[in-house]
Amino acid sequence: MSKKKFYLIGFLITIACAFIPYPYGEKLESQQSTGFPAQVFDFYTIDKFQFGFQLLGFIFNFFFFYFFFFLLVKLSSKFFGKKNL
């Protein structure tokens, strides 16, 4: 696999995981946080609907999934003997 495919897979999985409810941290009744493994979005409903975007959480998630899939392919090629990297 090329690096471009790892970037694309990492980006798509990051977008998909950005809407998983974030289970950690302090929670308020009017706030909902989403993102896995790091928090990406905050939704507030105090006076009106607002949201916040955590750029560092998004970048962390992207590189987390990029390296996860890179290592997964590298280890699978080592165990199964395929030389596709």
Secondary structure by P-SEA (a helix, b strand, c coil): ccaaaaaaaaaaaaaaacccccccccccccbbbbbcccccbbbbccccbbbbbbaaaaaaaaaaaaaaaaaaaaaaaaaaccccc
